[in-house]
Amino acid sequence: MIIDQLTQNGIMDPGMLYEAPFTDLHSDGLDGMFNNDADIEGIITIVSEFNKGADVKFGAA
């Protein structure tokens, strides 16, 4: 799903990992799918790196 999102849009707000369709797989989103904090942080880092290439910022200013 992450690959699909990045392929379709070129960017992805990491916050989406805690919304549908990711919460359709587990109600806690990314946290529920992975038990290891390092894995979770790694995935968020990878998604954020794609966004850097597009010079896009998400979340609070």
PQR file with spaces between the fields and no chain letter, atoms N, CA, C, O and H, PARSE charges and radii, in Angstrom:
ATOM       1  N    MET     1       0.818   -1.201    0.000 -0.4000 1.5000
ATOM       2  CA   MET     1       0.000    0.000    0.000 -0.0000 2.0000
ATOM       3  C    MET     1       0.859    1.262    0.000  0.5500 1.7000
ATOM       4  O    MET     1       0.504    2.256   -0.633 -0.5500 1.4000
ATOM       5  N    ILE     2       1.984    1.225    0.705 -0.4000 1.5000
ATOM       6  CA   ILE     2       2.884    2.377    0.714 -0.0000 2.0000
ATOM       7  C    ILE     2       3.435    2.599   -0.693  0.5500 1.7000
ATOM       8  O    ILE     2       3.456    3.727   -1.187 -0.5500 1.4000
ATOM       9  H    ILE     2       2.273    0.418    1.220  0.4000 1.0000
ATOM      10  N    ILE     3       3.872    1.536   -1.323 -0.4000 1.5000
ATOM      11  CA   ILE     3       4.417    1.635   -2.681 -0.0000 2.0000
ATOM      12  C    ILE     3       3.352    2.168   -3.635  0.5500 1.7000
ATOM      13  O    ILE     3       3.642    3.020   -4.476 -0.5500 1.4000
ATOM      14  H    ILE     3       3.854    0.621   -0.922  0.4000 1.0000
ATOM      15  N    ASP     4       2.130    1.676   -3.512 -0.4000 1.5000
ATOM      16  CA   ASP     4       1.043    2.151   -4.368 -0.0000 2.0000
ATOM      17  C    ASP     4       0.825    3.648   -4.180  0.5500 1.7000
ATOM      18  O    ASP     4       0.675    4.386   -5.153 -0.5500 1.4000
ATOM      19  H    ASP     4       1.893    0.984   -2.829  0.4000 1.0000
ATOM      20  N    GLN     5       0.810    4.089   -2.934 -0.4000 1.5000
ATOM      21  CA   GLN     5       0.592    5.510   -2.628 -0.0000 2.0000
ATOM      22  C    GLN     5       1.713    6.364   -3.220  0.5500 1.7000
ATOM      23  O    GLN     5       1.452    7.397   -3.836 -0.5500 1.4000
ATOM      24  H    GLN     5       0.932    3.489   -2.143  0.4000 1.0000
ATOM      25  N    LEU     6       2.955    5.930   -3.030 -0.4000 1.5000
ATOM      26  CA   LEU     6       4.088    6.696   -3.555 -0.0000 2.0000
ATOM      27  C    LEU     6       4.115    6.671   -5.082  0.5500 1.7000
ATOM      28  O    LEU     6       4.474    7.666   -5.712 -0.5500 1.4000
ATOM      29  H    LEU     6       3.167    5.091   -2.529  0.4000 1.0000
ATOM      30  N    THR     7       3.741    5.553   -5.673 -0.4000 1.5000
ATOM      31  CA   THR     7       3.707    5.447   -7.135 -0.0000 2.0000
ATOM      32  C    THR     7       2.640    6.361   -7.716  0.5500 1.7000
ATOM      33  O    THR     7       2.875    7.029   -8.723 -0.5500 1.4000
ATOM      34  H    THR     7       3.449    4.744   -5.162  0.4000 1.0000
ATOM      35  N    GLN     8       1.484    6.396   -7.095 -0.4000 1.5000
ATOM      36  CA   GLN     8       0.379    7.202   -7.617 -0.0000 2.0000
ATOM      37  C    GLN     8       0.595    8.696   -7.406  0.5500 1.7000
ATOM      38  O    GLN     8       0.246    9.502   -8.268 -0.5500 1.4000
ATOM      39  H    GLN     8       1.294    5.853   -6.277  0.4000 1.0000
ATOM      40  N    ASN     9       1.173    9.070   -6.256 -0.4000 1.5000
ATOM      41  CA   ASN     9       1.246   10.488   -5.898 -0.0000 2.0000
ATOM      42  C    ASN     9       2.660   11.053   -5.805  0.5500 1.7000
ATOM      43  O    ASN     9       2.838   12.271   -5.804 -0.5500 1.4000
ATOM      44  H    ASN     9       1.456    8.414   -5.556  0.4000 1.0000
ATOM      45  N    GLY    10       3.657   10.191   -5.729 -0.4000 1.5000
ATOM      46  CA   GLY    10       5.032   10.652   -5.605 -0.0000 2.0000
ATOM      47  C    GLY    10       5.422   11.069   -4.205  0.5500 1.7000
ATOM      48  O    GLY    10       6.607   11.193   -3.897 -0.5500 1.4000
ATOM      49  H    GLY    10       3.513    9.201   -5.730  0.4000 1.0000
ATOM      50  N    ILE    11       4.429   11.288   -3.350 -0.4000 1.5000
ATOM      51  CA   ILE    11       4.639   11.675   -1.963 -0.0000 2.0000
ATOM      52  C    ILE    11       3.609   10.963   -1.094  0.5500 1.7000
ATOM      53  O    ILE    11       2.632   10.401   -1.589 -0.5500 1.4000
ATOM      54  H    ILE    11       3.466   11.188   -3.600  0.4000 1.0000
ATOM      55  N    MET    12       3.852   11.001    0.208 -0.4000 1.5000
ATOM      56  CA   MET    12       2.890   10.410    1.133 -0.0000 2.0000
ATOM      57  C    MET    12       3.094   11.022    2.510  0.5500 1.7000
ATOM      58  O    MET    12       4.209   11.018    3.032 -0.5500 1.4000
ATOM      59  H    MET    12       4.646   11.458    0.610  0.4000 1.0000
ATOM      60  N    ASP    13       2.047   11.537    3.089 -0.4000 1.5000
ATOM      61  CA   ASP    13       2.104   12.031    4.463 -0.0000 2.0000
ATOM      62  C    ASP    13       2.276   10.826    5.371  0.5500 1.7000
ATOM      63  O    ASP    13       1.423    9.938    5.362 -0.5500 1.4000
ATOM      64  H    ASP    13       1.141   11.540    2.665  0.4000 1.0000
ATOM      65  N    PRO    14       3.359   10.759    6.165 -0.5600 1.5000
ATOM      66  CA   PRO    14       3.543    9.617    7.068  0.2800 2.0000
ATOM      67  C    PRO    14       2.367    9.398    8.022  0.5500 1.7000
ATOM      68  O    PRO    14       2.151    8.284    8.497 -0.5500 1.4000
ATOM      69  N    GLY    15       1.616   10.450    8.298 -0.4000 1.5000
ATOM      70  CA   GLY    15       0.433   10.324    9.142 -0.0000 2.0000
ATOM      71  C    GLY    15      -0.626    9.407    8.558  0.5500 1.7000
ATOM      72  O    GLY    15      -1.468    8.874    9.281 -0.5500 1.4000
ATOM      73  H    GLY    15       1.792   11.356    7.912  0.4000 1.0000
ATOM      74  N    MET    16      -0.577    9.227    7.233 -0.4000 1.5000
ATOM      75  CA   MET    16      -1.528    8.335    6.585 -0.0000 2.0000
ATOM      76  C    MET    16      -1.357    6.887    7.035  0.5500 1.7000
ATOM      77  O    MET    16      -2.270    6.076    6.888 -0.5500 1.4000
ATOM      78  H    MET    16       0.107    9.660    6.647  0.4000 1.0000
ATOM      79  N    LEU    17      -0.186    6.566    7.581 -0.4000 1.5000
ATOM      80  CA   LEU    17       0.071    5.202    8.051 -0.0000 2.0000
ATOM      81  C    LEU    17      -0.809    4.844    9.246  0.5500 1.7000
ATOM      82  O    LEU    17      -0.865    3.687    9.663 -0.5500 1.4000
ATOM      83  H    LEU    17       0.556    7.225    7.700  0.4000 1.0000
ATOM      84  N    TYR    18      -1.495    5.845    9.790 -0.4000 1.5000
ATOM      85  CA   TYR    18      -2.384    5.641   10.937 -0.0000 2.0000
ATOM      86  C    TYR    18      -3.837    5.928   10.577  0.5500 1.7000
ATOM      87  O    TYR    18      -4.672    6.167   11.449 -0.5500 1.4000
ATOM      88  H    TYR    18      -1.450    6.785    9.451  0.4000 1.0000
ATOM      89  N    GLU    19      -4.126    5.899    9.273 -0.4000 1.5000
ATOM      90  CA   GLU    19      -5.478    6.115    8.757 -0.0000 2.0000
ATOM      91  C    GLU    19      -5.817    4.987    7.783  0.5500 1.7000
ATOM      92  O    GLU    19      -4.967    4.165    7.441 -0.5500 1.4000
ATOM      93  H    GLU    19      -3.448    5.705    8.564  0.4000 1.0000
ATOM      94  N    ALA    20      -7.074    4.965    7.344 -0.4000 1.5000
ATOM      95  CA   ALA    20      -7.473    3.994    6.327 -0.0000 2.0000
ATOM      96  C    ALA    20      -6.681    4.263    5.059  0.5500 1.7000
ATOM      97  O    ALA    20      -6.464    5.432    4.741 -0.5500 1.4000
ATOM      98  H    ALA    20      -7.765    5.632    7.621  0.4000 1.0000
ATOM      99  N    PRO    21      -6.249    3.292    4.340 -0.5600 1.5000
ATOM     100  CA   PRO    21      -6.564    1.871    4.426  0.2800 2.0000
ATOM     101  C    PRO    21      -5.649    1.088    5.377  0.5500 1.7000
ATOM     102  O    PRO    21      -5.855   -0.108    5.587 -0.5500 1.4000
ATOM     103  N    PHE    22      -4.639    1.755    5.953 -0.4000 1.5000
ATOM     104  CA   PHE    22      -3.716    1.050    6.841 -0.0000 2.0000
ATOM     105  C    PHE    22      -4.403    0.571    8.116  0.5500 1.7000
ATOM     106  O    PHE    22      -4.060   -0.482    8.653 -0.5500 1.4000
ATOM     107  H    PHE    22      -4.472    2.726    5.783  0.4000 1.0000
ATOM     108  N    THR    23      -5.371    1.343    8.596 -0.4000 1.5000
ATOM     109  CA   THR    23      -6.116    0.916    9.781 -0.0000 2.0000
ATOM     110  C    THR    23      -7.114   -0.189    9.448  0.5500 1.7000
ATOM     111  O    THR    23      -7.682   -0.804   10.350 -0.5500 1.4000
ATOM     112  H    THR    23      -5.650    2.198    8.160  0.4000 1.0000
ATOM     113  N    ASP    24      -7.329   -0.442    8.164 -0.4000 1.5000
ATOM     114  CA   ASP    24      -8.164   -1.581    7.783 -0.0000 2.0000
ATOM     115  C    ASP    24      -7.439   -2.892    8.079  0.5500 1.7000
ATOM     116  O    ASP    24      -8.069   -3.916    8.342 -0.5500 1.4000
ATOM     117  H    ASP    24      -6.867    0.058    7.432  0.4000 1.0000
ATOM     118  N    LEU    25      -6.094   -2.845    8.033 -0.4000 1.5000
ATOM     119  CA   LEU    25      -5.293   -4.037    8.332 -0.0000 2.0000
ATOM     120  C    LEU    25      -5.139   -4.241    9.835  0.5500 1.7000
ATOM     121  O    LEU    25      -5.123   -5.375   10.314 -0.5500 1.4000
ATOM     122  H    LEU    25      -5.582   -2.013    7.820  0.4000 1.0000
ATOM     123  N    HIS    26      -5.026   -3.147   10.574 -0.4000 1.5000
ATOM     124  CA   HIS    26      -4.953   -3.193   12.038 -0.0000 2.0000
ATOM     125  C    HIS    26      -5.438   -1.850   12.557  0.5500 1.7000
ATOM     126  O    HIS    26      -5.055   -0.808   12.025 -0.5500 1.4000
ATOM     127  H    HIS    26      -5.039   -2.225   10.185  0.4000 1.0000
ATOM     128  N    SER    27      -6.259   -1.857   13.570 -0.4000 1.5000
ATOM     129  CA   SER    27      -6.862   -0.620   14.077 -0.0000 2.0000
ATOM     130  C    SER    27      -5.827    0.400   14.545  0.5500 1.7000
ATOM     131  O    SER    27      -6.120    1.595   14.577 -0.5500 1.4000
ATOM     132  H    SER    27      -6.570   -2.703   14.003  0.4000 1.0000
ATOM     133  N    ASP    28      -4.634   -0.043   14.905 -0.4000 1.5000
ATOM     134  CA   ASP    28      -3.569    0.864   15.340 -0.0000 2.0000
ATOM     135  C    ASP    28      -2.650    1.278   14.194  0.5500 1.7000
ATOM     136  O    ASP    28      -1.609    1.895   14.422 -0.5500 1.4000
ATOM     137  H    ASP    28      -4.397   -1.014   14.879  0.4000 1.0000
ATOM     138  N    GLY    29      -3.030    0.942   12.971 -0.4000 1.5000
ATOM     139  CA   GLY    29      -2.228    1.307   11.819 -0.0000 2.0000
ATOM     140  C    GLY    29      -0.855    0.664   11.868  0.5500 1.7000
ATOM     141  O    GLY    29      -0.722   -0.515   12.194 -0.5500 1.4000
ATOM     142  H    GLY    29      -3.875    0.441   12.786  0.4000 1.0000
ATOM     143  N    LEU    30       0.156    1.438   11.544 -0.4000 1.5000
ATOM     144  CA   LEU    30       1.525    0.939   11.474 -0.0000 2.0000
ATOM     145  C    LEU    30       1.979    0.319   12.792  0.5500 1.7000
ATOM     146  O    LEU    30       2.642   -0.718   12.792 -0.5500 1.4000
ATOM     147  H    LEU    30       0.048    2.397   11.279  0.4000 1.0000
ATOM     148  N    ASP    31       1.630    0.943   13.908 -0.4000 1.5000
ATOM     149  CA   ASP    31       2.032    0.422   15.226 -0.0000 2.0000
ATOM     150  C    ASP    31       1.468   -0.963   15.491  0.5500 1.7000
ATOM     151  O    ASP    31       2.105   -1.773   16.165 -0.5500 1.4000
ATOM     152  H    ASP    31       1.092    1.786   13.907  0.4000 1.0000
ATOM     153  N    GLY    32       0.301   -1.240   14.977 -0.4000 1.5000
ATOM     154  CA   GLY    32      -0.309   -2.542   15.185 -0.0000 2.0000
ATOM     155  C    GLY    32       0.235   -3.622   14.271  0.5500 1.7000
ATOM     156  O    GLY    32       0.147   -4.811   14.575 -0.5500 1.4000
ATOM     157  H    GLY    32      -0.217   -0.582   14.429  0.4000 1.0000
ATOM     158  N    MET    33       0.801   -3.197   13.145 -0.4000 1.5000
ATOM     159  CA   MET    33       1.325   -4.171   12.188 -0.0000 2.0000
ATOM     160  C    MET    33       2.759   -4.581   12.499  0.5500 1.7000
ATOM     161  O    MET    33       3.204   -5.653   12.089 -0.5500 1.4000
ATOM     162  H    MET    33       0.873   -2.231   12.898  0.4000 1.0000
ATOM     163  N    PHE    34       3.481   -3.731   13.223 -0.4000 1.5000
ATOM     164  CA   PHE    34       4.874   -4.019   13.563 -0.0000 2.0000
ATOM     165  C    PHE    34       5.060   -3.869   15.066  0.5500 1.7000
ATOM     166  O    PHE    34       4.556   -2.920   15.666 -0.5500 1.4000
ATOM     167  H    PHE    34       3.119   -2.860   13.556  0.4000 1.0000
ATOM     168  N    ASN    35       5.780   -4.801   15.673 -0.4000 1.5000
ATOM     169  CA   ASN    35       6.020   -4.765   17.113 -0.0000 2.0000
ATOM     170  C    ASN    35       7.313   -4.049   17.471  0.5500 1.7000
ATOM     171  O    ASN    35       7.513   -3.651   18.619 -0.5500 1.4000
ATOM     172  H    ASN    35       6.190   -5.572   15.186  0.4000 1.0000
ATOM     173  N    ASN    36       8.183   -3.888   16.495 -0.4000 1.5000
ATOM     174  CA   ASN    36       9.509   -3.344   16.730 -0.0000 2.0000
ATOM     175  C    ASN    36       9.523   -1.851   16.398  0.5500 1.7000
ATOM     176  O    ASN    36       9.255   -1.465   15.261 -0.5500 1.4000
ATOM     177  H    ASN    36       8.021   -4.211   15.563  0.4000 1.0000
ATOM     178  N    ASP    37       9.836   -1.010   17.391 -0.4000 1.5000
ATOM     179  CA   ASP    37       9.865    0.436   17.161 -0.0000 2.0000
ATOM     180  C    ASP    37      10.864    0.818   16.069  0.5500 1.7000
ATOM     181  O    ASP    37      10.624    1.764   15.318 -0.5500 1.4000
ATOM     182  H    ASP    37      10.054   -1.323   18.315  0.4000 1.0000
ATOM     183  N    ALA    38      11.976    0.099   15.972 -0.4000 1.5000
ATOM     184  CA   ALA    38      12.976    0.397   14.949 -0.0000 2.0000
ATOM     185  C    ALA    38      12.398    0.184   13.552  0.5500 1.7000
ATOM     186  O    ALA    38      12.696    0.954   12.639 -0.5500 1.4000
ATOM     187  H    ALA    38      12.172   -0.669   16.582  0.4000 1.0000
ATOM     188  N    ASP    39      11.573   -0.852   13.374 -0.4000 1.5000
ATOM     189  CA   ASP    39      10.927   -1.099   12.083 -0.0000 2.0000
ATOM     190  C    ASP    39       9.962    0.038   11.743  0.5500 1.7000
ATOM     191  O    ASP    39       9.930    0.521   10.611 -0.5500 1.4000
ATOM     192  H    ASP    39      11.330   -1.478   14.116  0.4000 1.0000
ATOM     193  N    ILE    40       9.186    0.452   12.728 -0.4000 1.5000
ATOM     194  CA   ILE    40       8.210    1.526   12.525 -0.0000 2.0000
ATOM     195  C    ILE    40       8.928    2.814   12.147  0.5500 1.7000
ATOM     196  O    ILE    40       8.552    3.480   11.182 -0.5500 1.4000
ATOM     197  H    ILE    40       9.213    0.059   13.647  0.4000 1.0000
ATOM     198  N    GLU    41       9.955    3.160   12.902 -0.4000 1.5000
ATOM     199  CA   GLU    41      10.719    4.375   12.616 -0.0000 2.0000
ATOM     200  C    GLU    41      11.400    4.286   11.254  0.5500 1.7000
ATOM     201  O    GLU    41      11.490    5.284   10.539 -0.5500 1.4000
ATOM     202  H    GLU    41      10.261    2.619   13.685  0.4000 1.0000
ATOM     203  N    GLY    42      11.873    3.109   10.896 -0.4000 1.5000
ATOM     204  CA   GLY    42      12.506    2.913    9.594 -0.0000 2.0000
ATOM     205  C    GLY    42      11.547    3.164    8.450  0.5500 1.7000
ATOM     206  O    GLY    42      11.904    3.813    7.467 -0.5500 1.4000
ATOM     207  H    GLY    42      11.800    2.299   11.476  0.4000 1.0000
ATOM     208  N    ILE    43      10.338    2.656    8.571 -0.4000 1.5000
ATOM     209  CA   ILE    43       9.327    2.860    7.527 -0.0000 2.0000
ATOM     210  C    ILE    43       8.978    4.338    7.404  0.5500 1.7000
ATOM     211  O    ILE    43       8.877    4.867    6.297 -0.5500 1.4000
ATOM     212  H    ILE    43      10.048    2.129    9.370  0.4000 1.0000
ATOM     213  N    ILE    44       8.795    4.996    8.532 -0.4000 1.5000
ATOM     214  CA   ILE    44       8.477    6.426    8.515 -0.0000 2.0000
ATOM     215  C    ILE    44       9.637    7.217    7.899  0.5500 1.7000
ATOM     216  O    ILE    44       9.409    8.168    7.152 -0.5500 1.4000
ATOM     217  H    ILE    44       8.877    4.567    9.431  0.4000 1.0000
ATOM     218  N    THR    45      10.858    6.832    8.203 -0.4000 1.5000
ATOM     219  CA   THR    45      12.035    7.498    7.629 -0.0000 2.0000
ATOM     220  C    THR    45      12.079    7.330    6.116  0.5500 1.7000
ATOM     221  O    THR    45      12.354    8.286    5.391 -0.5500 1.4000
ATOM     222  H    THR    45      11.044    6.059    8.809  0.4000 1.0000
ATOM     223  N    ILE    46      11.811    6.130    5.641 -0.4000 1.5000
ATOM     224  CA   ILE    46      11.817    5.876    4.194 -0.0000 2.0000
ATOM     225  C    ILE    46      10.762    6.728    3.496  0.5500 1.7000
ATOM     226  O    ILE    46      11.041    7.346    2.468 -0.5500 1.4000
ATOM     227  H    ILE    46      11.588    5.353    6.230  0.4000 1.0000
ATOM     228  N    VAL    47       9.563    6.762    4.046 -0.4000 1.5000
ATOM     229  CA   VAL    47       8.493    7.571    3.449 -0.0000 2.0000
ATOM     230  C    VAL    47       8.899    9.045    3.464  0.5500 1.7000
ATOM     231  O    VAL    47       8.681    9.757    2.483 -0.5500 1.4000
ATOM     232  H    VAL    47       9.337    6.261    4.881  0.4000 1.0000
ATOM     233  N    SER    48       9.481    9.502    4.559 -0.4000 1.5000
ATOM     234  CA   SER    48       9.905   10.900    4.671 -0.0000 2.0000
ATOM     235  C    SER    48      10.994   11.242    3.661  0.5500 1.7000
ATOM     236  O    SER    48      11.025   12.358    3.142 -0.5500 1.4000
ATOM     237  H    SER    48       9.657    8.924    5.355  0.4000 1.0000
ATOM     238  N    GLU    49      11.885   10.301    3.376 -0.4000 1.5000
ATOM     239  CA   GLU    49      12.949   10.530    2.391 -0.0000 2.0000
ATOM     240  C    GLU    49      12.369   10.752    0.995  0.5500 1.7000
ATOM     241  O    GLU    49      12.880   11.579    0.240 -0.5500 1.4000
ATOM     242  H    GLU    49      11.860    9.394    3.797  0.4000 1.0000
ATOM     243  N    PHE    50      11.320   10.030    0.650 -0.4000 1.5000
ATOM     244  CA   PHE    50      10.661   10.259   -0.635 -0.0000 2.0000
ATOM     245  C    PHE    50      10.100   11.679   -0.685  0.5500 1.7000
ATOM     246  O    PHE    50      10.178   12.347   -1.716 -0.5500 1.4000
ATOM     247  H    PHE    50      10.905    9.359    1.263  0.4000 1.0000
ATOM     248  N    ASN    51       9.544   12.128    0.413 -0.4000 1.5000
ATOM     249  CA   ASN    51       8.960   13.466    0.464 -0.0000 2.0000
ATOM     250  C    ASN    51      10.027   14.546    0.343  0.5500 1.7000
ATOM     251  O    ASN    51       9.771   15.601   -0.238 -0.5500 1.4000
ATOM     252  H    ASN    51       9.480   11.586    1.251  0.4000 1.0000
ATOM     253  N    LYS    52      11.217   14.300    0.883 -0.4000 1.5000
ATOM     254  CA   LYS    52      12.300   15.292    0.778 -0.0000 2.0000
ATOM     255  C    LYS    52      12.642   15.560   -0.677  0.5500 1.7000
ATOM     256  O    LYS    52      12.914   16.698   -1.060 -0.5500 1.4000
ATOM     257  H    LYS    52      11.424   13.443    1.355  0.4000 1.0000
ATOM     258  N    GLY    53      12.626   14.510   -1.485 -0.4000 1.5000
ATOM     259  CA   GLY    53      12.923   14.677   -2.904 -0.0000 2.0000
ATOM     260  C    GLY    53      11.912   15.569   -3.600  0.5500 1.7000
ATOM     261  O    GLY    53      12.229   16.212   -4.600 -0.5500 1.4000
ATOM     262  H    GLY    53      12.405   13.586   -1.174  0.4000 1.0000
ATOM     263  N    ALA    54      10.709   15.609   -3.079 -0.4000 1.5000
ATOM     264  CA   ALA    54       9.646   16.453   -3.643 -0.0000 2.0000
ATOM     265  C    ALA    54       9.568   17.800   -2.930  0.5500 1.7000
ATOM     266  O    ALA    54       8.756   18.649   -3.298 -0.5500 1.4000
ATOM     267  H    ALA    54      10.451   15.086   -2.266  0.4000 1.0000
ATOM     268  N    ASP    55      10.417   18.004   -1.899 -0.4000 1.5000
ATOM     269  CA   ASP    55      10.439   19.222   -1.104 -0.0000 2.0000
ATOM     270  C    ASP    55       9.049   19.546   -0.539  0.5500 1.7000
ATOM     271  O    ASP    55       8.556   20.667   -0.660 -0.5500 1.4000
ATOM     272  H    ASP    55      11.077   17.314   -1.600  0.4000 1.0000
ATOM     273  N    VAL    56       8.435   18.528    0.083 -0.4000 1.5000
ATOM     274  CA   VAL    56       7.119   18.669    0.670 -0.0000 2.0000
ATOM     275  C    VAL    56       7.229   18.421    2.172  0.5500 1.7000
ATOM     276  O    VAL    56       7.939   17.521    2.621 -0.5500 1.4000
ATOM     277  H    VAL    56       8.836   17.617    0.182  0.4000 1.0000
ATOM     278  N    LYS    57       6.503   19.247    2.943 -0.4000 1.5000
ATOM     279  CA   LYS    57       6.486   19.064    4.392 -0.0000 2.0000
ATOM     280  C    LYS    57       5.049   18.812    4.826  0.5500 1.7000
ATOM     281  O    LYS    57       4.113   19.435    4.326 -0.5500 1.4000
ATOM     282  H    LYS    57       5.925   19.978    2.579  0.4000 1.0000
ATOM     283  N    PHE    58       4.894   17.889    5.763 -0.4000 1.5000
ATOM     284  CA   PHE    58       3.567   17.554    6.290 -0.0000 2.0000
ATOM     285  C    PHE    58       3.544   17.869    7.776  0.5500 1.7000
ATOM     286  O    PHE    58       4.593   17.994    8.409 -0.5500 1.4000
ATOM     287  H    PHE    58       5.655   17.382    6.169  0.4000 1.0000
ATOM     288  N    GLY    59       2.356   17.995    8.326 -0.4000 1.5000
ATOM     289  CA   GLY    59       2.210   18.181    9.763 -0.0000 2.0000
ATOM     290  C    GLY    59       2.287   19.644   10.149  0.5500 1.7000
ATOM     291  O    GLY    59       2.109   20.542    9.325 -0.5500 1.4000
ATOM     292  H    GLY    59       1.504   17.893    7.812  0.4000 1.0000
ATOM     293  N    ALA    60       2.561   19.858   11.438 -0.4000 1.5000
ATOM     294  CA   ALA    60       2.606   21.215   11.986 -0.0000 2.0000
ATOM     295  C    ALA    60       3.753   22.005   11.393  0.5500 1.7000
ATOM     296  O    ALA    60       4.782   21.444   11.015 -0.5500 1.4000
ATOM     297  H    ALA    60       2.705   19.129   12.107  0.4000 1.0000
ATOM     298  N    ALA    61       3.566   23.303   11.318 -0.4000 1.5000
ATOM     299  CA   ALA    61       4.588   24.206   10.741 -0.0000 2.0000
ATOM     300  C    ALA    61       5.807   24.310   11.603  0.5500 1.7000
ATOM     301  O    ALA    61       6.748   25.025   11.258 -0.5500 1.4000
ATOM     302  H    ALA    61       2.730   23.758   11.625  0.4000 1.0000
